[in-house]
Each structure stands twice: as structure tokens, then as C-alpha cells.
Amino acid sequence: MDKPYKINGGVYLVLNPTIDEPILLAKLKSALSGGIKVVQIWNNWQPGADKRALIEKIAAICKPHQVPLLINQDWTLLRDVPALDGIHFDAVPASLLQIKDAVNRPFICGITCSGSLDTVAWAEDNKLDYVSFCSMFPSASAGSCDIVTPLTVTRARVLTPMPFFVAGGITPQNLIGLKKLTPFDGIAVISGIMSADNPEQQVKQFKAALSADTTQHATQNN
């Protein structure tokens, strides 16, 4: 049985479930209209939150766009809520095999690598779907991440062909410059989209920067 979706790159949105629900869902709808490719729910819940109910509301918005919905860290939610398509780990889990046995269905799996090439190698060995590097720039929403150098991402590309996402302080402006320094397939964003007055337009700006021809631009400047 195949996994529900294939991750290739693009703009990856991380949702903070503590945001007021009507605002969260309205901004998610707007962002999806802009062309989001992946959505993750951050493991940061209000006390007493009805996690399943909120996940199912988010999933109902994502499904018509054929956008996979991932949960951060808590694999028991992946096991218990069929609306979820996968999980994103912040670090190597104790036993991925145990998690796969417990979930008992195909699912998407990604991991944050920070600056560790050992984690990249683990992701390749365990056939994960993508890796994410955080943080490329200083960022309040990625405050727990170490700063990752472009050279680290370049070295990681030798270890695996899987899709790379970069995260942490990414803007449409610094994204173009980063593309000139290292290879990656997509970006993961939290506040850069959800704090925007018009998430749809902000996503389109990220997409334009992500697809910009930096080779031609660099040649013109030489």
C-alpha cells in the first residue's frame, strides 16, 4: 500500500494550534489558495484542547487541495486520527519501527536535521520522505534551533537525494540569496505566513522567490 502523498518541495506551512481557531482556519484557507504543498500542526497545544476535533477541521480544509497534513512529534495522534497523513520529528525517535507497527498504515515521515549530518544519514537509511534544516536565519518561532550553515546543507546533498526544506527566518528576500549558496527543494514557514494580513499573497511571494532563476541572475551580475 502506497503512502497517501509524495513530498517534492514547495512551501510547507507549520500551524500553531494555540492561535484562535476561527483565525487559524481562515488563514489556513487563504494560504492554501496561494499554493501551499504541505501542512504540519506544531505540537504546541492549549491545555485541555480537543486535539482530534481541531485536526479533523484542518484536514477537511486541506483535503480538497490534495495537501498532506502532518502532526509534529506525537505519533499517538497519527495512530489515532486517520485524517492525519504523516508525522514530523524534531529529533530521531527511539524506535521508528515500533511507531510504524503501532500506526499500521503507510504515512509520510520527515525530520528536522539542524546541523547534524548523522541525522540526515539516519533519514536516508530509514527511507524518510524529506528532511528539514532549521534554522537558516535567526527566528523567534525557531528559537530552539541552532543556526545551520549553507555548507551543511550542501554537504547533506551528497548523502541523499530526498527533498530538502529550509526553515527559520526565511523571507522572500533572503530566500533568493540562499538559493545561490546551497541546494534545497522547499521552505518551511510559520509566522512568515500566518502573521501576514494576506497569507495567500504571501505564499505566492514565497513561491516566486523559490522558483526564481538565480543562475541567470548571478550571470548577469558577473
C-alpha positions in Angstrom: 0.0 0.0 0.0 1.4 3.4 -1.1 1.8 6.5 1.1 -1.0 9.0 0.7 1.1 11.7 -0.9 4.6 12.3 -2.3 6.6 15.2 -0.9 8.6 17.1 -3.6 9.2 20.5 -2.2 7.4 23.9 -2.4 6.1 25.9 0.5 5.5 24.0 3.7 3.2 25.6 6.3 3.6 24.9 10.1 0.5 25.8 12.1 0.5 26.9 15.7 -2.7 25.3 17.2 -2.8 27.9 20.0 -4.0 30.5 17.6 -7.7 31.4 17.9 -9.4 28.7 15.9 -11.5 30.9 13.5 -8.4 33.0 12.7 -6.3 29.8 12.3 -8.7 28.2 9.9 -9.4 31.4 7.9 -5.6 32.0 7.4 -5.1 28.3 6.5 -7.7 28.6 3.8 -6.1 31.7 2.4 -2.6 30.1 2.5 -3.9 27.0 0.7 -5.3 29.2 -2.0 -1.8 30.6 -2.5 -0.4 27.1 -3.2 0.8 25.5 0.0 2.2 22.0 -0.6 2.4 20.6 2.9 0.8 21.4 6.3 2.1 20.5 9.7 0.5 21.0 13.1 3.1 22.0 15.6 3.0 20.1 18.9 2.1 23.2 20.9 -1.4 22.8 22.3 -3.6 24.7 24.7 -4.3 22.9 27.9 -7.4 20.7 27.5 -7.5 21.2 23.8 -9.7 18.8 21.7 -6.8 17.8 19.5 -8.8 15.4 17.4 -11.6 17.9 16.6 -9.1 20.6 15.5 -7.1 18.1 13.4 -10.2 17.0 11.6 -11.3 20.5 10.9 -7.8 21.3 9.5 -7.8 18.1 7.5 -11.2 18.9 5.9 -9.7 22.2 4.7 -6.5 20.6 3.3 -8.1 17.6 1.6 -9.8 19.4 -1.3 -6.4 20.9 -2.2 -4.7 17.5 -2.0 -2.3 18.8 0.6 -0.9 16.3 3.1 -1.4 17.0 6.8 1.3 16.1 9.3 1.5 16.1 13.0 4.6 17.2 14.9 6.2 14.7 17.3 3.1 13.0 18.8 2.9 9.7 16.9 -0.1 8.6 19.0 -2.2 11.2 17.3 -1.1 9.8 13.9 -2.2 6.4 15.2 -5.5 7.5 16.5 -6.6 10.1 13.9 -6.9 8.7 10.4 -7.3 12.2 9.0 -3.5 12.7 9.5 -1.2 11.7 6.6 2.1 11.7 8.4 4.4 12.9 11.2 7.4 15.3 11.5 10.0 14.6 14.1 12.2 17.2 15.8 14.8 14.5 16.5 15.5 10.8 15.8 12.7 8.8 17.6 13.6 6.0 20.0 12.1 3.4 17.7 10.7 4.2 14.2 9.9 0.5 13.7 7.7 0.4 16.8 5.9 3.5 15.6 5.3 2.0 12.2 3.9 -1.1 13.8 1.6 0.8 16.0 0.3 3.1 13.3 -0.2 0.2 11.0 -0.7 2.2 7.8 1.5 4.0 5.3 2.4 7.5 6.4 4.7 10.4 5.4 7.7 10.9 7.7 10.1 13.8 7.9 12.7 15.1 10.4 14.4 18.3 11.4 18.2 17.8 11.0 19.5 21.1 12.3 23.2 20.9 11.6 23.6 17.1 12.1 24.7 15.1 9.1 24.2 12.0 11.2 20.5 12.7 11.3 20.5 13.2 7.5 22.2 9.8 7.1 19.6 8.2 9.5 16.8 9.7 7.5 18.3 8.2 4.3 18.8 4.8 5.9 15.3 4.7 7.2 13.7 5.9 3.9 12.1 9.1 5.2 10.3 11.3 2.8 12.1 14.6 3.4 14.4 16.4 5.8 14.2 20.0 7.1 17.1 22.2 8.2 16.4 24.7 11.0 17.3 27.4 11.5 18.9 29.1 8.4 18.4 32.6 9.9 17.6 33.8 13.4 13.9 33.5 14.1 11.6 33.9 17.2 9.4 30.9 16.1 12.5 28.7 15.5 14.2 29.9 18.7 15.1 26.3 19.8 17.0 25.6 16.6 20.7 26.0 16.1 21.8 28.1 13.1 22.6 25.9 10.1 25.2 27.0 7.5 24.5 26.7 3.8 27.7 24.5 3.6 26.0 21.9 5.9 23.0 21.7 3.5 25.4 21.3 0.6 27.2 18.5 2.3 24.0 16.8 3.2 23.0 16.7 -0.5 25.9 14.2 -1.1 24.3 11.8 1.4 20.7 11.7 0.0 18.6 12.8 -3.0 15.5 13.2 -0.8 13.7 16.6 -0.8 15.3 19.3 1.4 13.3 22.0 3.2 15.0 25.0 4.8 13.4 26.9 7.7 13.9 29.6 10.3 13.7 33.3 9.5 13.0 32.7 5.8 11.7 35.6 3.8 11.0 36.1 0.1 14.0 38.4 0.1 16.7 36.3 1.8 15.4 33.1 0.1 16.8 34.2 -3.3 20.2 34.8 -1.8 20.2 31.5 0.0 19.4 29.6 -3.2 22.7 30.9 -4.7 24.6 29.3 -1.8 23.1 25.8 -1.4 20.5 23.4 -3.0 17.1 22.8 -1.5 13.6 22.0 -2.7 11.3 23.9 -0.4 10.8 26.2 2.6 9.0 25.6 5.9 7.4 28.7 7.3 5.3 29.5 10.4 4.9 33.2 11.3 6.1 34.4 7.8 2.7 33.3 6.5 0.4 33.1 9.5 1.2 36.6 10.7 0.6 38.1 7.2 -2.6 40.1 6.6 -3.0 38.2 3.3 -1.5 34.7 3.6 -2.5 33.8 0.0 -0.4 36.7 -1.4 2.5 35.9 1.0 2.6 32.3 -0.2 2.7 33.5 -3.8 5.6 35.7 -3.0 7.5 32.8 -1.4 6.7 30.6 -4.4 8.0 33.3 -6.8 11.2 33.6 -4.8 11.6 29.8 -4.6 11.3 29.4 -8.4 13.4 32.4 -9.3 16.3 31.7 -11.8 19.3 32.6 -9.6 21.7 31.2 -12.1 20.7 33.7 -14.7 20.6 36.5 -12.1 24.2 35.6 -11.0 25.4 35.5 -14.6 24.0 39.0 -15.3 25.9 40.3 -12.3 29.3 38.8 -13.3 
